[in-house]
Amino acid sequence: MDKNASFGALCATDALGRKLPTQAQAGALRQDRVVGMFYFLTHGAYGPDARGPADVTKILKEHPEAIWDFDHPAWCDGAPLYWGEPLFGYYYLDDKWVLRRHIKLLTMAGVDFLVFDTTNRKTFFPQVRGILEVLEEYRREGFRVPQIAYYTNTKSGETVNEIYEDLYKPGLYPELWFRWEGKPFIIGAKEECTPEQQEFFTFRAPQWPTEHKKPLACPWIDFERPQRAWTGPDGENEIVPVSVAQHPNISFGDAAFYGEPSTRGRNFHGCANDKTPEAILYGYNMAEQWERAIALDPKMVFFTGWNEWTAGKIRGDADRPVLMVDQANCEYSRDVEPMRGGFFDNYYMELCDYIRRYKGAPPLPAVQGARAISLEAGFAAWEDVPAYWSMPFGALPRDAMGAGNTRYTENTGRNEFDCVKVAHDENNLYFYARTREDIEFNMFTKWMNLYIGIEGREYAPSWHGYHYLVNNIVLDGCATFLQRSLGGYRWGDNTRVRYHREGREMAIELPKAALGLGAGEFGLYFKWADHTGRNETIEDFYEHGDCAPYGRFAFLYRGQ
């Protein structure tokens, strides 16, 4: 069973009003196009650090003078410097609660493989093993998760040898190895490796943006504008890098702190950094990079990046005393992982959008004909209704340490969704949810909420596009309310509706008339959520309880 097929039904509208394209706009999914994501392993890899967390954005808001003093105490005495705060906090990579959310987001986006950054010689095998364990959990549940590869550079031969001995030679998790030309893919100096390793891997040379262009190489970023394609053995465009921002003067900090104009931030487009208010929210630079990649149509897009977040601080010259190379602040950084505040999930949703435009999108579910469902007859009638699958483990608790000895806990997980379904007949819509354990009933705390939006009602009052909410007010064990949005998270115009719950299963019957639906074809999108906090924001769908689908996404359903 291909549970990823459910992702063809994913839809979303981001905070800027940009809609995720479906197959109708993006074209059919092409199996011969892949996306690799640069993934970083340093968080917590050097042991717990009581200093910090040192957040450059917060430091400079409170101490703007620190950019002129390398030894200013606000820099936390050499602690890793975060350019901003990740949505999931200043986490370490032994936090599997975070890793599971990373894998969900990257899988749903359509990322094909992760490229681990081992360019500075350290291989971070304990962190890699933890990631592989989580990937394997989801693979065994029936999801096609991203596979893995490595990028080496410094002492490449030594690094490849260590990776080979730790992972590949023992045959650990072979289903998770990303293969290219029939062999595990690695970026490294082939000539520095043993004959056994040269035979085992498909090599591409590491390509630094400051070097002359190499043959059969893999770039992780290109300082040329527009960026170039690297060809494969057949002479065709094989790899094009796409990055969120670029630092051809070598230091992002020079632009963030001292106004260096040659560095291209997140808001760069049309040959200049856009300084208009809120330009940073739109990902203009990344969009130009993607448009170029789509025009070149390579076999692979190498994307930088997901979760780098931190950079070291180097002593500079007197006129620029604080040097930060790879990250500096929100504008001059290159992660698309959601952040707290700032651009939140805009860059992640833009990533999903462009991956679909490059690779194509999975098909939408077929338009469903009418079928009657009886709540009184139990759940047997649901067996042959197509399922939308939810990626599991969202309700597991969190208890982990992060930077600055920060302890992160999360215990709102309760009912974890397995799959959801929809059916309709002439008069009613029927929504079904199945959880992984028996449904825990609690009518007083955001219990088994069902959010519904109707296609074509963009200007009707809604909460993030959802026009209706079920189970915001639960009457008893068999009756609840359907409510209409009054604008924002305000609900009224209550309609009493029926539901049935038994064991792991639950079904709700909604009159089509109460949703403003008549005869003929219709389209809607929906989301189940349980115990998702009290803030009533989209962030809740990422951080609290469980929902199907995860995060900002909803599932599409079309009937006739």
C-alpha positions in Angstrom: 0.0 0.0 0.0 1.4 3.4 -1.0 0.3 5.7 1.8 2.1 8.6 0.1 -0.7 8.5 -2.4 -2.8 10.5 0.1 -0.5 13.4 -0.3 -2.0 14.1 -3.7 -5.0 15.3 -1.7 -3.0 17.8 0.3 -3.9 21.4 -0.1 -2.9 24.6 1.8 -3.0 28.4 1.6 -0.2 30.1 3.4 -0.2 33.3 5.5 0.4 35.3 2.3 -2.6 33.7 0.5 -0.5 31.5 -1.8 -2.2 28.3 -2.7 -0.4 25.0 -3.0 -0.7 23.8 -6.6 -2.5 20.5 -7.4 -1.7 18.2 -10.3 -4.0 20.4 -12.5 -1.5 23.3 -12.1 1.8 21.4 -11.6 1.4 18.5 -14.0 1.7 14.8 -13.3 4.4 13.5 -11.0 7.7 12.7 -12.8 9.5 9.8 -11.3 12.8 10.8 -13.0 13.2 14.1 -11.0 14.5 14.2 -7.5 15.1 16.8 -4.7 17.9 16.5 -2.2 17.8 18.6 1.0 20.9 19.7 2.8 20.4 18.6 6.4 22.6 19.7 9.3 23.8 17.5 12.2 25.6 19.8 14.6 22.8 20.6 17.1 23.9 19.1 20.4 26.6 17.0 18.7 29.3 18.5 20.9 27.5 17.8 24.2 25.2 19.9 26.4 26.0 23.6 26.5 24.8 25.6 29.4 25.5 28.9 27.7 22.7 30.6 25.8 20.7 29.8 23.9 22.4 32.7 22.0 20.0 34.1 19.5 21.5 36.8 17.3 18.1 38.4 16.6 17.4 38.8 20.3 20.9 39.8 21.1 21.0 42.6 18.7 17.5 43.8 19.7 18.7 44.2 23.3 22.4 45.0 22.6 22.8 46.6 19.1 26.3 47.8 20.2 27.5 44.1 20.3 28.3 44.1 16.6 31.2 46.5 17.4 32.6 44.4 20.3 33.7 40.8 19.5 34.0 40.2 23.3 30.7 41.7 24.3 29.1 39.4 27.0 25.8 39.3 25.1 27.5 36.8 22.7 27.5 34.2 25.5 31.2 33.5 25.5 31.4 31.3 22.4 28.1 29.5 22.5 26.7 28.4 19.1 24.9 31.4 17.7 21.3 30.9 16.4 20.2 33.4 13.8 16.6 33.0 15.1 14.4 30.7 17.1 13.2 27.5 15.4 9.5 26.7 15.8 10.4 23.7 17.9 12.8 25.6 20.1 16.6 25.4 20.3 16.6 21.7 20.0 19.3 19.0 19.9 19.1 16.2 17.4 18.7 13.5 20.0 15.1 14.9 20.4 13.0 12.4 18.5 9.9 14.5 19.0 11.5 17.1 16.7 13.0 14.5 14.3 9.5 13.0 13.8 8.2 16.4 12.8 11.1 17.0 10.5 10.4 13.7 8.7 6.7 14.4 8.4 7.3 17.8 6.9 10.0 16.7 4.5 8.0 13.6 3.4 4.9 15.6 2.8 6.9 18.2 0.9 8.1 15.6 -1.6 11.8 15.7 -0.6 13.5 12.5 -2.0 16.7 12.4 0.1 18.5 14.2 2.9 22.2 15.1 2.3 24.0 15.1 5.6 26.6 17.9 6.0 29.8 16.2 6.9 32.0 18.7 5.0 34.1 19.6 8.0 35.3 16.0 8.6 33.1 15.1 11.6 30.5 12.4 10.6 28.1 12.8 13.6 27.1 9.1 13.5 25.1 9.1 16.8 22.9 11.9 15.3 22.7 10.0 12.0 21.7 6.8 13.7 18.8 8.6 15.5 17.6 10.1 12.3 17.7 6.7 10.6 15.7 5.1 13.4 12.9 7.6 12.9 13.0 7.3 9.1 12.8 3.5 9.5 9.8 3.9 11.9 7.8 5.7 9.1 9.1 3.4 6.4 7.8 0.4 8.2 4.4 2.2 8.6 4.1 2.3 4.8 5.4 5.8 3.9 8.1 6.6 1.3 10.3 8.8 3.5 13.4 10.7 2.3 16.5 8.5 1.9 20.0 9.6 2.9 23.3 10.6 1.4 26.4 12.4 2.6 28.4 15.5 1.5 32.1 15.4 2.4 34.9 17.9 1.7 37.6 18.4 4.3 39.8 15.2 4.4 37.2 13.7 2.1 38.8 10.3 1.8 39.0 9.9 5.6 35.4 11.0 6.0 34.1 8.7 3.3 36.0 5.8 4.9 34.5 6.4 8.3 31.0 6.7 6.9 31.5 3.5 4.9 32.7 1.6 7.9 30.0 2.8 10.2 26.9 2.6 7.9 27.3 1.1 4.5 29.7 -1.8 5.1 27.7 -3.2 8.0 24.6 -2.9 5.8 22.6 -0.7 8.2 19.2 0.5 6.9 19.9 -0.3 3.2 16.3 0.7 2.2 17.2 4.2 3.3 20.3 4.7 1.1 19.7 7.1 -1.7 20.9 5.5 -4.9 22.1 7.2 -8.1 23.0 5.3 -11.2 22.2 2.1 -9.3 24.6 2.7 -6.4 24.6 4.6 -3.0 25.2 8.2 -3.8 28.0 10.2 -2.0 29.7 13.5 -2.6 33.4 13.2 -2.1 36.8 13.0 -3.6 36.8 9.6 -5.4 40.5 9.6 -5.9 41.1 9.6 -2.1 39.0 6.5 -1.5 39.8 2.8 -1.6 39.0 0.7 -4.7 36.3 -1.1 -2.7 34.6 2.3 -2.0 35.1 3.5 -5.5 33.2 0.5 -6.7 30.5 0.7 -4.1 29.4 4.4 -4.4 28.3 6.6 -7.2 30.6 9.7 -6.6 30.1 13.3 -7.4 32.9 15.7 -6.5 32.3 18.3 -3.9 31.8 21.7 -5.6 32.5 24.8 -3.5 31.0 28.1 -4.8 34.4 29.7 -4.7 36.0 27.1 -7.0 36.1 26.8 -10.7 33.3 24.7 -12.0 34.3 21.0 -11.9 33.0 18.1 -14.1 30.8 15.5 -12.5 30.4 17.6 -9.3 27.6 18.4 -6.9 27.2 22.0 -5.9 25.3 22.9 -2.7 25.1 26.6 -3.6 26.2 28.7 -6.6 27.3 32.3 -6.2 26.7 32.9 -10.0 23.4 34.6 -10.8 21.5 33.0 -12.3 22.8 29.7 -11.0 24.2 27.1 -13.4 23.6 23.5 -14.2 26.1 20.7 -13.7 26.0 18.0 -16.3 26.1 14.3 -15.8 28.0 11.6 -17.7 25.4 11.8 -20.5 26.0 15.5 -21.0 22.5 16.4 -19.8 21.7 18.8 -17.0 22.1 16.6 -13.9 22.2 18.9 -10.8 21.1 22.5 -10.2 21.5 24.1 -6.8 18.7 26.1 -5.2 19.4 28.1 -2.1 17.5 30.5 0.1 20.2 33.2 0.2 23.8 33.5 -1.0 26.9 35.2 0.4 29.4 35.7 -2.4 31.5 38.1 -0.2 31.8 35.0 2.1 30.2 36.5 5.2 26.4 36.9 5.8 27.3 38.9 8.9 28.9 41.6 6.9 25.5 42.4 5.3 23.5 41.8 8.4 25.7 43.9 10.7 27.6 46.4 8.5 25.4 46.8 5.4 27.7 45.0 2.9 25.7 45.3 -0.4 27.1 42.3 -2.3 25.4 39.6 -0.2 22.0 38.4 -1.4 19.5 37.9 1.4 16.2 36.1 1.5 14.5 39.1 -0.1 16.9 39.5 -3.1 15.2 39.7 -6.5 15.6 41.7 -9.7 19.3 42.3 -9.0 18.9 43.9 -5.5 17.9 43.2 -1.9 14.3 44.4 -1.5 14.1 46.6 1.6 10.4 47.2 1.5 8.5 46.3 4.7 7.8 42.5 5.0 9.6 41.6 1.8 11.5 39.0 3.8 8.2 37.0 4.2 7.9 36.3 0.5 11.1 34.3 -0.2 11.8 36.2 -3.4 15.4 35.0 -3.7 14.4 31.4 -3.3 11.6 31.8 -5.8 14.0 33.2 -8.5 16.4 30.2 -7.8 13.6 27.7 -8.2 12.3 29.4 -11.4 15.8 29.1 -12.9 16.0 25.4 -11.8 12.7 24.6 -13.4 13.8 26.3 -16.6 17.0 24.2 -16.7 15.0 21.1 -15.8 17.8 19.0 -14.3 17.4 15.4 -13.0 18.2 16.6 -9.5 17.7 19.8 -7.5 20.1 20.2 -4.5 18.4 22.5 -2.0 20.1 24.5 0.8 18.8 24.1 3.3 16.6 22.8 6.1 18.0 23.2 9.6 21.4 24.9 9.8 20.3 27.6 12.3 23.7 28.2 13.9 27.1 29.7 13.0 30.3 30.4 14.7 31.7 33.9 15.4 35.1 34.8 14.0 37.2 37.8 15.0 37.3 40.2 12.0 38.9 43.5 11.2 38.6 46.7 13.2 35.8 48.1 10.9 33.9 44.7 11.0 35.0 43.1 14.2 32.3 40.3 14.3 32.5 37.9 11.4 29.7 35.3 10.8 29.9 33.3 7.6 27.0 31.0 7.1 24.2 32.6 9.1 23.6 35.9 10.7 20.0 37.0 11.1 16.6 36.3 9.6 17.3 38.1 6.4 20.8 36.7 5.9 20.3 33.0 6.6 19.2 30.0 4.5 16.9 27.7 6.4 13.3 26.8 5.4 12.4 24.9 8.6 9.6 26.8 10.3 10.6 29.4 12.8 8.9 31.0 15.8 7.5 34.3 14.7 9.1 35.9 11.6 8.2 34.1 8.4 6.8 31.1 10.4 6.1 28.4 7.8 6.0 30.6 4.6 9.3 29.2 3.3 8.3 25.7 4.0 5.0 26.2 2.1 7.0 27.8 -0.7 9.3 24.8 -0.8 6.3 22.5 -1.1 4.9 24.7 -3.9 8.1 24.6 -6.0 8.8 20.9 -5.5 5.4 20.3 -7.0 6.1 22.7 -9.9 9.5 21.0 -10.6 8.6 17.3 -10.1 4.8 17.4 -10.6 2.2 16.5 -8.1 0.5 13.2 -7.1 -3.0 12.8 -8.5 -6.0 14.1 -6.7 -8.4 11.4 -5.4 -11.1 10.5 -7.9 -14.3 12.4 -7.7 -16.6 10.3 -5.5 -20.1 9.3 -6.3 -22.9 9.1 -3.8 -23.0 6.3 -1.2 -25.2 6.1 1.8 -23.7 5.6 5.3 -25.8 4.7 8.3 -24.4 5.7 11.7 -26.6 3.1 13.3 -25.2 0.3 11.2 -21.7 0.7 12.6 -18.5 1.1 10.7 -18.6 -1.9 8.2 -19.8 0.4 5.4 -16.6 2.4 5.6 -14.3 -0.5 4.7 -14.2 0.2 1.0 -14.2 4.0 1.2 -10.8 5.4 0.1 -8.6 6.4 3.0 -6.5 9.5 3.6 -3.5 8.3 5.7 -2.0 10.3 8.5 1.7 10.1 9.3 1.8 8.6 12.9 3.6 9.3 16.2 2.3 12.8 16.4 0.8 12.2 19.9 4.0 10.9 21.5 5.3 13.1 24.4 8.4 15.3 24.4 10.9 15.5 27.2 14.3 16.6 25.9 17.1 19.0 26.6 18.1 21.8 24.2 20.6 24.6 24.0 21.3 26.5 27.2 20.1 23.6 29.4 16.5 24.4 28.2 14.2 21.5 28.9 11.4 21.0 26.3 8.3 19.1 27.3 5.0 18.5 25.4 2.3 16.2 26.7 -0.8 17.3 24.8 -0.9 14.2 22.6 -4.0 12.2 23.2 -5.9 10.6 20.2 -3.5 9.8 17.4 -5.0 9.6 13.9 -4.4 6.7 11.7 -6.6 7.4 8.7 -9.6 9.6 7.8 -12.4 9.2 5.1 -15.3 11.1 3.6 -18.5 9.9 1.9 -21.7 11.6 0.8 -25.2 10.9 -0.4 -28.0 13.1 -1.7 -28.6 14.8 1.6 -25.6 14.3 3.9 -21.8 14.3 4.2 -20.2 11.7 6.3 -16.7 12.1 7.9 -14.8 9.2 9.5 -11.7 9.0 11.6 -9.8 6.1 12.9 -7.2 6.4 15.6 -4.3 4.1 16.6 -5.8 3.4 20.0 -9.3 3.6 21.4 -10.6 7.2 21.2 -10.4 8.9 24.6 -13.5 11.0 25.1 -13.2 14.5 26.6 -15.9 17.0 25.6 -14.3 19.9 27.4 -10.9 20.2 25.7 -10.7 20.5 21.9 -11.8 17.0 21.3 -11.8 15.4 17.8 -12.4 18.8 16.1 -13.2 18.7 12.4 -12.5 21.8 10.3 -14.1 22.1 6.9 -13.6 24.7 4.1 -15.8 24.9 1.0 -14.1 25.5 -2.4 -15.1 28.7 -4.1 -15.9 30.6 -0.9 -12.7 32.6 -0.6 -14.5 35.8 0.5 -16.8 34.1 3.1 -15.9 34.5 6.8 -13.4 31.9 7.8 -10.6 31.0 10.1 -7.5 30.3 7.9 -9.9 29.3 5.1 -12.1 27.0 7.3 -15.7 27.9 7.1 -17.1 25.3 9.6 -16.0 23.6 12.8 -17.5 20.4 14.3 -17.1 19.4 17.9 -16.1 22.8 19.2 -19.1 22.3 21.5 -20.0 18.6 22.2 -23.4 17.9 23.6 -23.1 14.3 24.7 -22.0 10.9 23.5 -24.0 11.0 20.3 -24.7 14.6 19.5 -22.6 17.7 18.8 -22.7 21.0 17.0 -21.6 22.1 13.5 -20.7 25.8 13.7 -20.1 28.4 11.0 -17.1 30.8 11.2 -18.1 34.4 12.1 -14.6 35.5 11.1 -11.4 34.5 12.8 -11.7 31.9 15.5 -15.3 32.9 16.3 -18.0 30.3 15.7 -21.8 30.5 15.8 -25.0 29.6 13.9 -25.0 26.3 15.6 -26.5 23.2 13.9 -27.1 20.1 16.0 -25.6 17.0 14.3 -25.2 13.3 15.1 -22.0 11.3 15.5 -21.2 7.7 16.5 -18.0 6.6 18.3 -16.9 3.1 19.2 -13.4 1.9 20.0 -10.9 3.4 17.5 -13.6 4.7 15.1 -15.8 7.7 14.9 -18.2 9.0 12.2 -20.1 12.3 11.9 -23.2 13.0 9.8 -23.5 16.5 8.4 -26.5 17.8 6.4 -25.3 19.2 3.1 -27.8 22.0 3.4 -26.1 23.1 6.7 -22.9 23.5 4.7 -24.6 25.4 1.9 -24.2 22.5 -0.5 -26.9 21.6 -3.0 -27.1 19.1 -5.9 -24.3 18.6 -8.3 -20.5 18.6 -8.0 -18.8 20.2 -5.0 -15.4 20.5 -3.5 -14.2 20.8 0.1 -11.1 20.5 2.2 -11.0 19.2 5.8 -8.8 18.6 8.8 -9.2 16.5 11.9 -7.4 17.8 15.1 -7.4 16.6 18.7 -6.2 18.5 21.8 -4.3 21.1 19.8 -3.9 23.7 22.5 -5.7 26.9 23.3 -3.9 29.5 21.3 -6.1 29.0 18.3 -3.3 29.5 15.8 -1.9 27.5 12.9 1.2 26.9 15.1 -1.0 24.7 17.3 -1.3 22.2 14.4 2.5 21.9 14.4 3.2 21.7 18.1 0.3 20.3 20.1 -1.9 17.3 20.1 -2.3 15.5 16.8 -4.0 16.3 13.5 -4.7 14.8 10.1 -3.1 16.0 8.0 -0.2 17.5 9.9 0.6 21.2 10.1 -1.1 23.7 7.8 -2.3 21.1 5.3 -5.8 20.0 4.7 -7.2 17.1 2.6 -9.2 17.8 -0.5 -12.5 15.9 -1.3 -14.6 16.3 -4.4 -18.0 14.7 -4.9 -20.9 14.6 -7.4 
